[in-house]
Amino acid sequence: MTAPDPRMRWWGWGVDRDATSLPEKARDMLRQAFSIEDEPAPPVDLDDVELGEPALPAEARSGLASIVGEDAVRDDRLARVGHALGRSYPDLVRLRAGDASSAPDAVVYPASHEEVQAVLELCSAQRVAVTPFGGGTSVVGGVEPRRDGLAAAITLDLARMNRLVAADQVSRTATFEPGCTGPRVEELLEAEGLTLGHFPQSWEYATLGGFVATRSAGRASTGYGRIDELVLGLRLATPTGTIELPPLPATAAGPGLRGLVVGSEGAFGVITQATLAVKPKPSVKLNEGWVVDSWQAGCEAFRAMEQAGDASDVCRLSDEAETALNAAASGHDPPGPCLVVVGWEGEADDVERRAERSRRHLEAAGARALGEEAGERAGRNYFAGPYLRDELLGMGVLVETLETATTWSRLQELYAGVGDALRGALAARGTDALVMCHVSHLYRSGASLYFSFFARQERGAELEQWRAAKAAACDAILAHGGTITHHHAIGRDHAPWMTQEVGELGVEAIRAAKQRLDPAGIMNPGKLLP
Ligand SMILES: Cc1cc2nc3c(=O)[nH]c(=O)nc-3n(C[C@H](O)[C@H](O)[C@H](O)COP(=O)(O)OP(=O)(O)OC[C@H]3O[C@@H](n4cnc5c(N)ncnc54)[C@H](O)[C@@H]3O)c2cc1C
């Protein structure tokens, strides 16, 4: 079979084998907090999912099959439902209720840059919308196919393009095809004694092409750098031709064209190859838990650490609410007000030297060490979170996350503003909300904030409830000096705030680039631009 099945459960995260459950204590705590009495609601059966007839014109279908092969064009129920939506809260609400009305007419699996290029040219001529699809883990509506007046919609799943094209040991760079998942990237690099060091929470299923197309950030990105800091060269197939940017350590050749491709979210074309900076695989990974008496003191410690050049590779500070809930979720008592997790990777002596320098800042802020086990536990729980979200949805809990970043001087204002907006918007609909936050990426001038919020689901009005909370949070983010997204990208959900973020002329400049590369407007309609 040249076209694989979707990697994840069509209605939720990951695979059944790896699913984990919340301890009874945490389930009870949430049920009581939100007065939830409803019975758990499982997802509908696949056969009951609402799905229109595939509408790909016969000429387009045979043209696509002649490019990629008959087996690599699928329009069966599993393939179409598995590519109908991403993995945001509203996506999961819709899937569980059996709404796959957005499903593509067909899923196409190219095997090379040349095939992608030919598919885009054919779709442009036949006015067929194309949604590039890596792991489908978008949480901003980035992979939901939209037709926007076009004849039909296909999804281009890049799973077959999963090779390491080259590893340059001297320069410490590696060139990949886009469909490599996070684990595949590390497995291929391990054979070369290298690592990319990029571990977003979606790492097990997200792909290299998706990382680059969304400017993702991983758990250790304070140390290794975000994906956009690692990209050196790119190949982009567009409906009007290929852009090839060679791997370079730096260049002054005009405005950064690489920056235009990185973060383009499939709206200009398909990233078919990327060359990234890699590092030797670390022989030691050291994680530690600490506890600090207040969120503000923790933020100050992180600022001092980063600005002195002493930041750890992993830097995470949870506020009081997140510290308490995470402890309950793993069946432990909270270790103190605010949990800090710090981690260092590299050679043993270097790790010890750097750890000593980071620890001094934590000690100066009055933080107390909890030891390595507390740090390791946080690492182990990291990949289980998305499975717990599926369980919470089944229980009738609204569970959503959003993220932003701002300068250190406005961090506390932003933290308070977003929390108040979320609580206020949900209270206005008659539901109490639990809002929690962590800092996870440090910069000399500022940091990111990552919010999670929970409330009782408004059964029958789940999407309206979510929309009200999301809109209030996005408005608050921009009002308090934050970016509309630090690493989740724009997609469909953040597009209404794009003009406020970059200005009307800024939006028009992006639109002009799209018009040149994609004049028929087939590339991922309805995403990135308002
Ligand atoms: C549980 C969970 C945890 C997450 N944790 C993180 C996190 O820690 N850090 C983080 O940054 N993000 C996180 N995300 C968001 C998401 O995983 C990232 O945006 C990720 O980079 C998407 O990769 P993907 O391969 O799944 O892309 P997809 O979801 O398939 O696509 C995302 C966007 O990129 C486009 N695209 C994909 N591949 C290509 C390509 N080759 N060329 C052009 N366009 C392309 C798509 O059209 C779409 O617009 C999380 C999501 C979930 C559900």
The ligand as an SDF file (V2000), in Angstrom:
LIG
                    3D

 53 58  0  0  0  0  0  0  0  0999 V2000
   -1.5030   18.1990   21.8100 C   0  0  0  0  0  0  0  0  0  0  0  0
   -0.7630   19.2170   21.0080 C   0  0  0  0  0  0  0  0  0  0  0  0
    0.4190   19.7490   21.4790 C   0  0  0  0  0  0  0  0  0  0  0  0
    1.1070   20.7120   20.7370 C   0  0  0  0  0  0  0  0  0  0  0  0
    2.2880   21.1950   21.2260 N   0  0  0  0  0  0  0  0  0  0  0  0
    2.9700   22.1130   20.5090 C   0  0  0  0  0  0  0  0  0  0  0  0
    4.2140   22.6210   21.0000 C   0  0  0  0  0  0  0  0  0  0  0  0
    4.7060   22.2030   22.0500 O   0  0  0  0  0  0  0  0  0  0  0  0
    4.8640   23.5390   20.2520 N   0  0  0  0  0  0  0  0  0  0  0  0
    4.3430   23.9810   19.0610 C   0  0  0  0  0  0  0  0  0  0  0  0
    4.9770   24.8070   18.4300 O   0  0  0  0  0  0  0  0  0  0  0  0
    3.1720   23.5260   18.5930 N   0  0  0  0  0  0  0  0  0  0  0  0
    2.4760   22.6020   19.2670 C   0  0  0  0  0  0  0  0  0  0  0  0
    1.2930   22.1210   18.7840 N   0  0  0  0  0  0  0  0  0  0  0  0
    0.7820   22.6100   17.4910 C   0  0  0  0  0  0  0  0  0  0  0  0
    1.2410   21.7730   16.2900 C   0  0  0  0  0  0  0  0  0  0  0  0
    1.6370   20.4980   16.7080 O   0  0  0  0  0  0  0  0  0  0  0  0
    2.3780   22.4650   15.5710 C   0  0  0  0  0  0  0  0  0  0  0  0
    1.8510   23.5910   14.8970 O   0  0  0  0  0  0  0  0  0  0  0  0
    3.1100   21.5810   14.5660 C   0  0  0  0  0  0  0  0  0  0  0  0
    4.2270   22.2890   14.1060 O   0  0  0  0  0  0  0  0  0  0  0  0
    2.2600   21.1560   13.3960 C   0  0  0  0  0  0  0  0  0  0  0  0
    2.9410   20.1270   12.6910 O   0  0  0  0  0  0  0  0  0  0  0  0
    2.1410   19.1210   11.7610 P   0  0  0  0  0  0  0  0  0  0  0  0
    3.1150   18.3150   11.0050 O   0  0  0  0  0  0  0  0  0  0  0  0
    1.1440   18.3680   12.5300 O   0  0  0  0  0  0  0  0  0  0  0  0
    1.4230   20.1280   10.7730 O   0  0  0  0  0  0  0  0  0  0  0  0
   -0.0760   20.1210   10.2980 P   0  0  0  0  0  0  0  0  0  0  0  0
   -0.9930   20.2450   11.4310 O   0  0  0  0  0  0  0  0  0  0  0  0
   -0.2860   18.9950    9.3620 O   0  0  0  0  0  0  0  0  0  0  0  0
   -0.0830   21.4850    9.4790 O   0  0  0  0  0  0  0  0  0  0  0  0
    0.0560   22.7250   10.1130 C   0  0  0  0  0  0  0  0  0  0  0  0
    0.0540   23.8370    9.0540 C   0  0  0  0  0  0  0  0  0  0  0  0
    1.2190   23.7310    8.2450 O   0  0  0  0  0  0  0  0  0  0  0  0
    0.8800   23.4470    6.8880 C   0  0  0  0  0  0  0  0  0  0  0  0
    1.8500   22.4740    6.4280 N   0  0  0  0  0  0  0  0  0  0  0  0
    2.1320   21.2490    6.9480 C   0  0  0  0  0  0  0  0  0  0  0  0
    3.1470   20.6870    6.2730 N   0  0  0  0  0  0  0  0  0  0  0  0
    3.5150   21.5680    5.3120 C   0  0  0  0  0  0  0  0  0  0  0  0
    4.5070   21.5630    4.3050 C   0  0  0  0  0  0  0  0  0  0  0  0
    5.3610   20.5630    4.1350 N   0  0  0  0  0  0  0  0  0  0  0  0
    4.5920   22.6450    3.4940 N   0  0  0  0  0  0  0  0  0  0  0  0
    3.7520   23.7030    3.6400 C   0  0  0  0  0  0  0  0  0  0  0  0
    2.8070   23.7520    4.5860 N   0  0  0  0  0  0  0  0  0  0  0  0
    2.6950   22.7030    5.4180 C   0  0  0  0  0  0  0  0  0  0  0  0
   -0.5580   22.9550    6.9180 C   0  0  0  0  0  0  0  0  0  0  0  0
   -1.2260   23.2150    5.7100 O   0  0  0  0  0  0  0  0  0  0  0  0
   -1.1210   23.7330    8.0770 C   0  0  0  0  0  0  0  0  0  0  0  0
   -1.4670   25.0330    7.6910 O   0  0  0  0  0  0  0  0  0  0  0  0
    0.5810   21.1510   19.5020 C   0  0  0  0  0  0  0  0  0  0  0  0
   -0.6040   20.5880   19.0190 C   0  0  0  0  0  0  0  0  0  0  0  0
   -1.2790   19.6330   19.7630 C   0  0  0  0  0  0  0  0  0  0  0  0
   -2.5330   19.0400   19.2300 C   0  0  0  0  0  0  0  0  0  0  0  0
  1  2  1  0
  2  3  1  0
  2 52  2  0
  3  4  2  0
  4  5  1  0
  4 50  1  0
  5  6  2  0
  6  7  1  0
  6 13  1  0
  7  8  2  0
  7  9  1  0
  9 10  1  0
 10 11  2  0
 10 12  1  0
 12 13  2  0
 13 14  1  0
 14 15  1  0
 14 50  1  0
 15 16  1  0
 16 17  1  0
 16 18  1  0
 18 19  1  0
 18 20  1  0
 20 21  1  0
 20 22  1  0
 22 23  1  0
 23 24  1  0
 24 25  2  0
 24 26  1  0
 24 27  1  0
 27 28  1  0
 28 29  2  0
 28 30  1  0
 28 31  1  0
 31 32  1  0
 32 33  1  0
 33 34  1  0
 33 48  1  0
 34 35  1  0
 35 36  1  0
 35 46  1  0
 36 37  1  0
 36 45  1  0
 37 38  2  0
 38 39  1  0
 39 40  1  0
 39 45  2  0
 40 41  1  0
 40 42  2  0
 42 43  1  0
 43 44  2  0
 44 45  1  0
 46 47  1  0
 46 48  1  0
 48 49  1  0
 50 51  2  0
 51 52  1  0
 52 53  1  0
M  END
$$$$
